[in-house]
Amino acid sequence: MIENLTPDRIANAILLDSSYKGLYVLVEGNKDCKLFSKFLSLETLRIRTTFGCKKMMEVFAILNSRGFNRKVGIIDRDFYNVLGNEPQH
């Protein structure tokens, strides 16, 4: 089921939620969601899981292209420094 959640679907879900006027925090996975929910005020923020670093960067780019500015993306280091693959954004 998760593989069917494309970056476009995630971005559209955020854009269609017109009742919420706060900031969205995009995270890579469910564990990140659990971790950051302990440190962020969920009254003023909504955390959205994007199911991967690549998908998160794509969702972020889609929202940018549509002029949506109420977002922050968090990418954790994982094994990027070990594998030599640094995220570009």
Backbone as a printed PyTorch tensor [residue, N CA C, xyz], in Angstrom:
tensor([[[ 0.8110, -1.1920,  0.0000],
         [ 0.0000,  0.0000,  0.0000],
         [ 0.8580,  1.2610,  0.0000]],

        [[ 1.9390,  1.2410,  0.7770],
         [ 2.8110,  2.4120,  0.8530],
         [ 3.4220,  2.7200, -0.5050]],

        [[ 3.7290,  1.6940, -1.2770],
         [ 4.3320,  1.9270, -2.5940],
         [ 3.3800,  2.6550, -3.5400]],

        [[ 2.0650,  2.6240, -3.2420],
         [ 1.0900,  3.3360, -4.0660],
         [ 0.9860,  4.8130, -3.7230]],

        [[ 1.5970,  5.2270, -2.6200],
         [ 1.5670,  6.6330, -2.2370],
         [ 2.6730,  7.3730, -2.9710]],

        [[ 2.3210,  7.9560, -4.0770],
         [ 3.2840,  8.7040, -4.8780],
         [ 3.4990, 10.0770, -4.2630]],

        [[ 4.5880, 10.7420, -4.6050],
         [ 4.8040, 12.1060, -4.1220],
         [ 3.6550, 13.0500, -4.4970]],

        [[ 3.0690, 12.8530, -5.6730],
         [ 1.9380, 13.6920, -6.0820],
         [ 0.7410, 13.5130, -5.1560]],

        [[ 0.4580, 12.2760, -4.7690],
         [-0.6720, 12.0130, -3.8700],
         [-0.4460, 12.6290, -2.4980]],

        [[ 0.7730, 12.5420, -2.0000],
         [ 1.0850, 13.1200, -0.6910],
         [ 0.9650, 14.6430, -0.7570]],

        [[ 1.5190, 15.2490, -1.8030],
         [ 1.4370, 16.7030, -1.9670],
         [-0.0100, 17.1550, -2.1340]],

        [[-0.7930, 16.4300, -2.9150],
         [-2.1960, 16.7890, -3.1120],
         [-2.9800, 16.7050, -1.8050]],

        [[-2.6950, 15.7070, -0.9850],
         [-3.3810, 15.5790,  0.3000],
         [-3.0960, 16.7870,  1.1860]],

        [[-1.8720, 17.2620,  1.1510],
         [-1.5130, 18.4470,  1.9360],
         [-2.2340, 19.6750,  1.3820]],

        [[-2.2220, 19.8300,  0.0740],
         [-2.8530, 21.0000, -0.5470],
         [-4.3720, 21.0060, -0.3790]],

        [[-4.9800, 19.8370, -0.3470],
         [-6.4340, 19.7610, -0.2310],
         [-6.9350, 19.9670,  1.1970]],

        [[-6.0510, 19.9280,  2.1640],
         [-6.4440, 20.1210,  3.5540],
         [-6.5650, 21.6180,  3.8360]],

        [[-7.6200, 22.2320,  3.3330],
         [-7.7920, 23.6830,  3.4300],
         [-8.2080, 24.1460,  4.8210]],

        [[-8.6470, 23.2420,  5.6710],
         [-9.0700, 23.6350,  7.0150],
         [-7.8860, 23.9170,  7.9360]],

        [[-6.7060, 23.4170,  7.5910],
         [-5.5070, 23.5990,  8.4190],
         [-4.6490, 24.7040,  7.8300]],

        [[-4.3130, 25.7030,  8.6460],
         [-3.5310, 26.8490,  8.1790],
         [-2.1290, 26.9100,  8.7760]],

        [[-1.7130, 25.8650,  9.4770],
         [-0.4090, 25.8620, 10.1260],
         [ 0.6870, 25.3100,  9.2350]],

        [[ 1.7950, 24.9890,  9.8560],
         [ 2.9900, 24.5070,  9.1770],
         [ 3.0110, 22.9860,  9.1300]],

        [[ 3.4480, 22.4320,  8.0160],
         [ 3.6200, 20.9880,  7.8560],
         [ 5.0980, 20.6480,  7.9970]],

        [[ 5.3720, 19.5910,  8.7390],
         [ 6.7290, 19.0730,  8.8770],
         [ 6.7620, 17.7380,  8.1450]],

        [[ 7.5580, 17.6660,  7.0930],
         [ 7.6810, 16.4450,  6.2950],
         [ 8.8480, 15.6270,  6.8310]],

        [[ 8.5800, 14.3700,  7.1450],
         [ 9.6310, 13.4760,  7.6410],
         [ 9.6620, 12.2240,  6.7610]],

        [[10.7540, 11.4870,  6.8540],
         [10.9610, 10.3350,  5.9780],
         [10.1170,  9.1160,  6.3180]],

        [[ 9.9650,  8.8040,  7.5980],
         [ 9.2900,  7.5540,  7.9440],
         [ 8.5220,  7.6300,  9.2430]],

        [[ 7.8880,  6.5100,  9.5890],
         [ 7.0690,  6.4410, 10.7930],
         [ 7.8820,  6.6280, 12.0720]],

        [[ 9.1060,  6.0930, 12.0960],
         [ 9.9450,  6.2660, 13.2890],
         [10.3080,  7.7330, 13.4850]],

        [[10.5640,  8.4390, 12.3810],
         [10.8460,  9.8740, 12.4710],
         [ 9.6260, 10.6230, 12.9770]],

        [[ 8.4600, 10.2170, 12.5360],
         [ 7.2150, 10.8400, 12.9840],
         [ 7.0450, 10.6840, 14.4930]],

        [[ 7.2840,  9.4900, 14.9920],
         [ 7.1730,  9.2400, 16.4340],
         [ 8.2000, 10.0600, 17.2120]],

        [[ 9.4240, 10.1180, 16.6910],
         [10.4800, 10.8540, 17.3770],
         [10.1610, 12.3420, 17.4340]],

        [[ 9.8680, 12.9520, 16.3000],
         [ 9.6800, 14.3960, 16.2640],
         [ 8.3790, 14.8300, 16.9230]],

        [[ 7.3980, 13.9490, 17.0170],
         [ 6.1520, 14.3120, 17.6970],
         [ 6.3800, 14.5410, 19.1860]],

        [[ 7.4760, 14.0010, 19.7240],
         [ 7.8080, 14.2170, 21.1320],
         [ 8.3970, 15.6050, 21.3690]],

        [[ 8.9810, 16.1960, 20.3360],
         [ 9.6910, 17.4590, 20.4950],
         [ 8.9780, 18.6510, 19.8700]],

        [[ 7.9690, 18.4190, 19.0540],
         [ 7.2690, 19.5000, 18.3670],
         [ 5.8710, 19.6730, 18.9250]],

        [[ 5.3840, 20.8770, 18.8740],
         [ 4.0290, 21.1630, 19.3410],
         [ 3.0340, 20.7740, 18.2480]],

        [[ 2.2850, 19.7260, 18.4870],
         [ 1.3420, 19.2430, 17.4840],
         [ 0.1030, 20.1270, 17.3960]],

        [[-0.0010, 21.1210, 18.2710],
         [-1.0950, 22.0810, 18.1810],
         [-0.8510, 23.0950, 17.0710]],

        [[ 0.4190, 23.3430, 16.7600],
         [ 0.7540, 24.3400, 15.7360],
         [ 1.4050, 23.7290, 14.4960]],

        [[ 1.6930, 22.4430, 14.5370],
         [ 2.3540, 21.7670, 13.4200],
         [ 1.6410, 20.4650, 13.0940]],

        [[ 1.7460, 20.0540, 11.8440],
         [ 1.2960, 18.7160, 11.4450],
         [ 2.4730, 17.9870, 10.8340]],

        [[ 2.7070, 16.7850, 11.3120],
         [ 3.8030, 15.9710, 10.8010],
         [ 3.2400, 15.0230,  9.7540]],

        [[ 3.8720, 15.0060,  8.5670],
         [ 3.4480, 14.1160,  7.4870],
         [ 4.6050, 13.2080,  7.1020]],

        [[ 4.3460, 11.9270,  7.0760],
         [ 5.3420, 10.9450,  6.6670],
         [ 5.3070, 10.8200,  5.1490]],

        [[ 6.4870, 10.8310,  4.5290],
         [ 6.5690, 10.7360,  3.0700],
         [ 7.1270,  9.4010,  2.5950]],

        [[ 7.5440,  8.5490,  3.5140],
         [ 8.0100,  7.1920,  3.2030],
         [ 9.2560,  7.1710,  2.3210]],

        [[10.2680,  7.9100,  2.7700],
         [11.5630,  7.8700,  2.1050],
         [12.1200,  9.2420,  1.8040]],

        [[13.4300,  9.3080,  1.7770],
         [14.1310, 10.5640,  1.5140],
         [13.8180, 11.0960,  0.1170]],

        [[13.8920, 10.2220, -0.8640],
         [13.6560, 10.6410, -2.2430],
         [12.2350, 11.1690, -2.4260]],

        [[11.2550, 10.4490, -1.8570],
         [ 9.8680, 10.9030, -1.9660],
         [ 9.6730, 12.2390, -1.2570]],

        [[10.3550, 12.4050, -0.1270],
         [10.2020, 13.6550,  0.5990],
         [10.7240, 14.8380, -0.1950]],

        [[11.8570, 14.6530, -0.8480],
         [12.3950, 15.7360, -1.6670],
         [11.4850, 16.0240, -2.8610]],

        [[10.8530, 14.9830, -3.4170],
         [ 9.9190, 15.1850, -4.5240],
         [ 8.6580, 15.9110, -4.0560]],

        [[ 8.1260, 15.5140, -2.8960],
         [ 6.9510, 16.1960, -2.3370],
         [ 7.2830, 17.6630, -2.0910]],

        [[ 8.4440, 17.9220, -1.5180],
         [ 8.8780, 19.2790, -1.2320],
         [ 8.9560, 20.1050, -2.5210]],

        [[ 9.5160, 19.5120, -3.5700],
         [ 9.6280, 20.2070, -4.8570],
         [ 8.2510, 20.4760, -5.4700]],

        [[ 7.3430, 19.5230, -5.3700],
         [ 5.9870, 19.7070, -5.9020],
         [ 5.2900, 20.8490, -5.1670]],

        [[ 5.3900, 20.8500, -3.8430],
         [ 4.7660, 21.9160, -3.0670],
         [ 5.3990, 23.2750, -3.3840]],

        [[ 6.7100, 23.3030, -3.5890],
         [ 7.3830, 24.5490, -3.9960],
         [ 6.8510, 25.0490, -5.3320]],

        [[ 6.7280, 24.1420, -6.2870],
         [ 6.2840, 24.5430, -7.6220],
         [ 4.8470, 25.0540, -7.6340]],

        [[ 4.0630, 24.6510, -6.6300],
         [ 2.6730, 25.1030, -6.5340],
         [ 2.5140, 26.2920, -5.5880]],

        [[ 3.6320, 26.8330, -5.1350],
         [ 3.5930, 28.0280, -4.3020],
         [ 3.1900, 27.8020, -2.8580]],

        [[ 3.3040, 26.5880, -2.3790],
         [ 2.9530, 26.2650, -1.0000],
         [ 4.1770, 26.4740, -0.1220]],

        [[ 4.0990, 27.4180,  0.8120],
         [ 5.2660, 27.7930,  1.6080],
         [ 5.2150, 27.3400,  3.0540]],

        [[ 4.1490, 26.7300,  3.4970],
         [ 4.0100, 26.3560,  4.9020],
         [ 4.5230, 24.9320,  5.1410]],

        [[ 5.8090, 24.7170,  4.9020],
         [ 6.3760, 23.3720,  5.0240],
         [ 7.8330, 23.4380,  5.4370]],

        [[ 8.2590, 22.3820,  6.1040],
         [ 9.6560, 22.1720,  6.4730],
         [ 9.9160, 20.6930,  6.2780]],

        [[11.0420, 20.3450,  5.7030],
         [11.4070, 18.9440,  5.5260],
         [12.6040, 18.5880,  6.3930]],

        [[12.5300, 17.4390,  7.0490],
         [13.6410, 16.9820,  7.8890],
         [14.1610, 15.6620,  7.3270]],

        [[15.4370, 15.6660,  6.9400],
         [16.1060, 14.4620,  6.4570],
         [17.1930, 14.1240,  7.4610]],

        [[17.1120, 12.9330,  8.0540],
         [18.1600, 12.5500,  8.9900],
         [19.3430, 11.9570,  8.2260]],

        [[20.4690, 11.9160,  8.8730],
         [21.6970, 11.5150,  8.1940],
         [21.7380, 10.0420,  7.8340]],

        [[21.0770,  9.1850,  8.5990],
         [21.0970,  7.7420,  8.3620],
         [22.5100,  7.2780,  8.0550]],

        [[22.6860,  6.7130,  6.8700],
         [23.9930,  6.2090,  6.4690],
         [24.5940,  7.0210,  5.3210]],

        [[24.1230,  8.2510,  5.1380],
         [24.6070,  9.0600,  4.0120],
         [26.1060,  9.2840,  4.0760]],

        [[26.6350,  9.5920,  5.2650],
         [28.0760,  9.8360,  5.3470],
         [28.8850,  8.5600,  5.1870]],

        [[28.3220,  7.3980,  5.5620],
         [29.0210,  6.1290,  5.3940],
         [29.0400,  5.7340,  3.9130]],

        [[27.9070,  5.9040,  3.2380],
         [27.7920,  5.5010,  1.8370],
         [28.3050,  6.5720,  0.8690]],

        [[28.5110,  7.7770,  1.3620],
         [28.9800,  8.8560,  0.4990],
         [27.8870,  9.4630, -0.3550]],

        [[26.6320,  9.2740,  0.0000],
         [25.5010,  9.8320, -0.7410],
         [24.8850, 10.9600,  0.0650]],

        [[25.2850, 12.1880, -0.1920],
         [24.7380, 13.3160,  0.5370],
         [23.5040, 13.8330, -0.1910]],

        [[22.3970, 14.1190,  0.5510],
         [21.2290, 14.7320, -0.0670],
         [21.5950, 16.1020, -0.6450]],

        [[20.9720, 16.4860, -1.7270],
         [21.3140, 17.7340, -2.4100],
         [20.6080, 18.9520, -1.8310]],

        [[19.5500, 18.7470, -1.0440],
         [18.7940, 19.9030, -0.5060],
         [18.8220, 19.8820,  0.9990]]])
